[in-house]
Amino acid sequence: MLTKFIIAGTVYLAILIFLVRITRVKEKTTSNYLLGGGNVGFVIGLFTTAATLFSAFTVIGMPDFFRTHGIGAWIFLAVSDAMMVYGLIRVGELLRRKARKLDFKGMSGLMATTYETKLAGYVAFGGAVVFLIPYIAVQISGISIFLNAAFPEAIPVWGWSLLIVAIMILYSETGGLRAIMYNDTLQGILLFIMIWIVGWNCIEHFGSVESMFKKVETVNKELLSVPGPKGLFSPQFLLVSAIAIICLPFTQPQISTRVVIMRSSSALRKMAIGLGVVAILIILPTMFMGMYGAVLYPDASTQDFIGHVLLHDQASSIAALGLVGLIAAAISTSDSQIFALGSELRSLLSIDDKKAVSITRVFIFVFGILALIFSIVSTEHLVLLARTSFTGTAMMAPMILVGILSSKKLTKLMPIVTLSALLIFILAKLGVLPTKIGMLQIELVLFISLAIAAIIEVKLLRSTKTSVESNS
C-alpha cells in the first residue's frame, strides 16, 4: 500500500503544481490575489464551497458519530442543510449586493463599515481566529496521527503535520484564492469518489441497505432511533446544531467570501442548490460506514475503527486513494480557512493596497505556523474548541445578519453583546463558567440573548426612523 500511496500522492502533488502554474498571480492585489478576481462560475463555486465545508473530519468524524450515536444525526443534518440552502439563496444575494456596493475585502471590514466602528470588525475577526485556528490545528493533527499509524516507519507525527502545512502555505502564497479554489474542486471530486467507494463496500458487506439496518438492530436497536443510545439528540442539541449549520455561509469567512465573489445571482442560486445536494450525497455514505462499524467494531476506538474501515478492510489501491483523499480534504479546508483569516485581516487595514496585501501574505504564513504549533502541542482545550468551532462562529450570526440586512446607521449594541457572548461561551467551554443555566444549555441561552439584542437593535432603528420622519 505504501508504494501505491506514494504514486497516488505524487500524482496529486503534480496536479497541484500544475494548478498553481496556471493560476499564479503576477501582480498580487486584493482583487486578484485575495478574492480570486471576484468572478466565479457555478461549477467552481459549488466545488470550492463544498470542499471548505466537508473536511477530513467528515471522513473520520461522521462515520464514528453515526457508529456511536446512531442515524438520528441524519435527520437534523438533512433538515439543517435544507434550511442552510434556503438562507444562502435569500440572504446570500443581499450579502453579495451589499458587499459589492461597499468594496468588499472581507466580512470583518464589511462589519466595520456597516456599523461604522472598528469594534464590529475586531469582533468578527477575533471570533474567526479564536475558533478556526484550533479547528485547523486539530484537523492537521488528526490526519497526521492517522498517517503515522498507517506508516509507522516513515516519518513522525510532527513530520506529517509539517509536510501538510508546508504544501498548504506554499501553493496558497503562490497562487492565491484562485489556486485554492481549483484545488478545492480537485479535492471535492476526489473526496466524493473515495467516500462513495468505501461506503458502497460497506453496504456490499451486508448485501443490501435493508440487511445492514436489520443487522444493526440486532446489535443495538437504539442506534436506529432518537435520541440514540447515549441520549445525545435532545431538542436543545438539535436546535443549537441546526443554528450553527444554517449560519455557516455568513459566519465562516472562507464561505462568505465565496458567496460574494460568485459571478451572478443565477450562479449563486445554482451553487446553493447544488451545495445542498452534494451535502446529502457526501454525508450519506458516512452513515453506511458508521453502521458498518456499529456491527463489526462497536467497542473499538475511533482510530482503530477508522483504520479498519478506510485501510485494512479495503483493497490496497482503495486504501491508498483514501489516504490521499484524507490529506487533500485536510489541506483544502485548512488552507481555505487560513487564507480567509488573512483576507479578514486585510479588510481591517486602511493602507495602500499593495502594502496591505504584502502584510496579509506575512500573516497567512503566521496563521499557518500557529496552526502547525497548535497541531503538535494540542491540548484537551484546543480539541474542545475545535469541536465547538461552528457553534462559536455562529454566535456572530445575529450581528452579521443585522449588518447585512440593515441599510440604516447601526448602534454598537450588537458588537458589544456579541463580544460578551463569545467570551462567556469560551469561558463555559473551558470550565470557568457553568455550561447550563437551569435546564438550558449555555449555547441556547446565548443565542436567545443575541436574538433579543438583534430585535432591540431593529426596534431602535425603526424608532429613529419614525422620529426623523415626524420631525421632517
N, C-alpha and C positions, 0 to 999 in steps of 0.2 A: 504493500500500500504506500510505503514511503516514496518509492520510485514514481508511482502514478501521481502522488500528491505533488512531488517536485515538478513533474511535467505539466500538470494542470495549473500549478501556481506560476510556473514560468510563462505559460500561455496567457494567463490572466494579467501578469505584470507587463507583458509585451503589448497587450491591448491597451493597458493604462498609459503606457509610454506613447503609443500611437495617438490616443485621445488627447493627451497633453500637447503633443506636437501640433495637431490640427486646431486646437482651441487656444493655443498660447497667445496671451495678450502682450503686445509690444509696449504700447503706451498705457500704463495702468492708471485708470481713473475710477471714480466711484461708479460711474455708469457701466463701463465695460468690464471692470475687474470684480467689483463687489456685487453688482446687480445683473451681471451676465448680459448686458446690452438692453435689458428691460423689454424683450420681445420674444417670449417663449410660447411655442405652439402647444397644442393639446397633448400630443404623444409624449414629448419630453417632459412637459409639465406634470402629466399623470405619473410617469415612472419615477421622476425625481422626488415628487411629493410622497409617493408610496414608499420609496426606499428610505426616506428620512423617518417615516412613521414606523416601519417594520424593520427592527434592528435584529442583531444576533440574539437578543433576549426573546424575540418572537419564536425563534427556532429552539432555544434552550428553555426559556421560561414558561411559555404557554403549554407545551406538552406536559411539563411537570405540574403546572397549575391544574390542568384537566385531570391528570392522574391522581392528584391529591384531593381536589375539591369537587370534581365531577363536572357534568355537562351544563350545570347552571351558568357557568361562565359564558356559554354560547348565547344564552338568552339576552343578557344585558349587553354583550358586545354587539350583537346584531341590531338591537334596538338603538343603542347609543351611536353606532356607526351611521345608521339611517338618519338620526337626528343631527349628527355632525355634518352630513352631506347637505341636509336642508339648510342648516345655519351657514354653511360655506357658500351656498348659492345666494342666499338672501343678503347676508351681511358682507360676504366676500366682495360683492360688486360695489357696495358702498365704500368699503375699505380701499378698493382699487381706485375708485374715482377720487376719493379724498387724498389718498397718497400721491397720486399723480398731480393733483392740483397744488399740493404743498411741497413738491420736490422731495419725495420720499427717499431717505437714505437708510432708514431703519425704524423699527417700531418705537424705540426709546426716543429718538429725535422727533418722531411724529407726535408722541405724547407730550414732549416738552413744548412743542409748538402749539398743540391743541389746547393744553391747559395754561399756556403762557407762563410756565415756571419750570425750571430745570429739575425741581424736585420730582415731578412726574416722570421725567426721563431717567433720573437716577434710580427711582423705584423699579421701573421696568427693566433697566439694565442690571441692577443689583439682584433682582429676583431671578433673572435668567442665569446669571453667573453662579449664584448660590446653589441652584437646583440642577443646572445642566452639567457643570464640571464634575460633580460626584457621579452623576449618571454615566457620563462618558468614561470616567476612570474605572468604575466597577465593570462596565461592559468590556473595556480593554482587558482588564484583569481576568474576567471570567473566561474570555476566549483564550487568553494566554495560558491559563491553568489547564484548560481543556486540551490545547495543543501540546502542552508539556506532558499530559497524561497519555496522549496518543503516541508521542515520540519522546519518551523519557531520556533517551541517549543523545538527542540532538542538541538543543540549547536550553538554558534555564528559563524559568517563567519570565524573569525580568528581561531576558533577551528577546522573547517573543513580543513583549509589550513595547520594547524599544523599536523593534523592526516595524510593528504596525504603526506606531506613531510617526516614525521616520518617513514611511511611504506616504502616510496621510498628509503630513506637513509639506513634503517635497512637491507633490503634484498640486496641492491646494495653493501654495505660494507661487507656483509656476503658471498654472492655467486659470486660477480664479474660479468664480462661481460656475462659469460655463463648463469648465473641465469637470467640476464636481457633479454637475447635472448629467453630463454624459456618462460619467462613471456610475451614477445612481441608476441610470437606465440599464446599463450593463448588469449591475448588481441585482436590480429588481427582476430582470428576466432570469438570471442565474438562480436567485433565491426561489422564484416561483417554480422553475423546473425541478430543482433539487427537493424542495419540500413536498411536492406532489409525488415524486418518485418514491420517497421514503414513506409518505402517508399511504400511498397505494399498496406498497409492500406490506404495510401493517394490516390493511384490510385483507390482502391475499392470504395472510397467515390464518385468518379465521374462515375464509371462503366467501364471506359477504358482510355487508354492514349489519344486517339483521342478526347474523350469527355472532358478530362481535359484541353487540349490545346484550344478547342473551347470555353470553359468557361473562360479561361484566356484571350482570345481575346476579349470577351465581356466586361471584367473588364478593361483591359489596353493592347491594341494590341501592344504597343511599347515594352512590355516585351518579345515579340517574334521576335524582330529584333535587329540589331546592328545599332547605338551604345547604344541602350537601353533607357529607359525613362529619365535617368539622364545624358546621353551622356558620360558615363564612358569609354566605349570600343572604345577609339580613337586608331589610329595606333600606337602612341607613347606608350600608356598604354599597348597595346597588345605586343609590341616588348619588352619593359622592363620586363614585366611579363614573357614572354617566355624565355628570357635570364636567369632570376632568377631561373626558374624551371629547365631548361636544365643543369645549373651549380650545382644543388643541390648535386649530388653524389660526387663532388670534393671540394665543399666549406663548406659543413656541416660535421664536423669531425665525428659525430656519424654514418654517412652513408659511408664516405670514409674508415673508419676503417673496416666496414663490407665488403666492396669491396675487401680490401687487404686480409682478412682472409678467403675468400672463398677457398674451398678445391682444386678446379681445374678450368681450363679455361672453361670446359664444364659446371660446376656448376655455374660459373659466368654468362655465356650466358643464361642458363635456368632461373636463378634468374632475370636477366634483362628483359627478355621477359615476365616472369610471373608477374613482377612488373608492367609492362605496362598494362597487362590485369586486374590485381587487382585494379589498379588506376581507370580505367574506371568503373569497377563494383562497386567500393565504392562511386565514385562521382555521378554516375547515380541516385541512389535513393535520394541523397540530392537535385537533381533537382526536383524530384517528390514532395519532402517535400516543396521546395520553391514555386512551382506552387500552391500547396495546400494552403500555407499561403497567396499567392498573391490574391487568390479568397476569402478565409474566413477571413483573418486577414490582409488586406492591410495597415491599419493605426496603427496597434499595434506596441508596442516597441519590440525590439529584444527579451528581456526576456519574455514578455507576449506571443509572437508568439511561441518561443521555448518551453515554458511551456505548451502551448496547444498541439502542435504537438507531443511532446515527453511524456507528462504526462496526461493531462486532457482529451485528445481525444483518449487515448489508454486504453486498459484493464489494470487493476491494475498490473497483472503479467508482462505484456509487459513493463509498465512504470517502474516497479522495475528493470527489466532486463536492461532497457535503462539507468537508473541511475548508475547501477553497470558498464555498458559498458562505460559510460562517465568517471567515476572515473578511470577505467582501462586504457582508452585511455590517460587521463591526466598523469597518473603515468608512463606508458610505454614510452611516448615521453619525458617527463621531466627527468626521471631518465637516459635515454639514453644520453640526451644532457649534463646533469650534469656530468655523468660518463665520457663522451667524453672530457669534459673540463679538468677533472683530468688526463686523458691519454695524452692530449696535453701538459699539464704542465710537466708530467713525461718525455715526449720526449725531453724537453729542458734541463733536468737535466743530467749533466755529472758526476754522482757519483755512488757508489755501488748500484746494482740493488735492493737489499733488503731494503736499506735505502731510495732509491728513491720511491719505492712502498709505504713505510710507510708514507713518506711525501705526496704522492699523495692521500692516503686514508684520511689524515687530510684535504686536500684541497677539496676533494669531499664533505666532511661534511661542509666545509666552503661555498662552492658554493651552497649547499642545503640551508644553513641558509640565505645566501644572497637572494636567490630566495624567501624564505619564508618572509623575511623582506620586500622585494620589493612588494610581492603579497599583503601584509597587508596595505602598505602605497603607493599603486600605484598612480601615478600622470598621468596627460594627456601626459606628455613627454614620460613616460615609455610605455604607450599604443601605442603612435605613433611609438616608436622604435620597439615594438613587431610586429606591422602591417607591418613594412618595414624590418623585420629581414632577410627574404630570399633575398631581393634586396641588403641589406647591405653586407651580406656574399658573394653575387655574385660579389661584387666589387673586391674580392680577386681572382676570377677565372682566369684572364689573367696571374697573377703572378704564380699561382699554375699550370696552364696548361703549361706554358713555362718551369717551373721547372720539370714537369713530362716528357715532350716530348724531352727536350734537353739532350744531352749526353756530352755537352761541358761545359767548365767553364763559368759561367754567371757573369754579372756585377751587381752592386747594383741598377741599373736603375729601375727595376720592383718593388723591395721592397719600394724604396723611392716614386715612383709615386703612388703605391697602398696606402701607408700610407697617402699621401696627399689627395687622392680621398676619403678615409674613413673619414678623418677629415672634408673635405668640405661637404660630404654627411650628416654627423651628424649635423654640424652647420646649414645646409639648413633645415633639418627636425626640428631643434629647433627654427627656425625662425630668426637666426642670419644672415644668407646669403639668397639671393633670391632662390626660388625654380624653377625659369625658367631663361634661358638666351636666349633672343629673343623669338623665337617660340618653342624652345626645352626645355623639362623638364631637370632639373639638373642631374637626373639619366642617361638620354640618353647622355648628354654631357660628363659625367664622363666615361661612358662605351666606348664612341668613343675615348676619350683621352687615356684610358687604352689600347685599341686595337692598337692605333698608337704607344704607348710606346712598346707594345709587338712586333710590326713589326720592330721598330728600334732596339730592342734587338736582333731579329733574323738576321737583316742586319749586326749588329756588329759582331755576331758570324760567319757569312759567310765571312765577310771581313777579320776577324782574321784568319780563316781557309785558305783563299786564300793567305794571306800574308805569313803564315807559310809554305805552300806548295811551293810558289815561292822562298822563302829563302833556303829551303832544296834542 
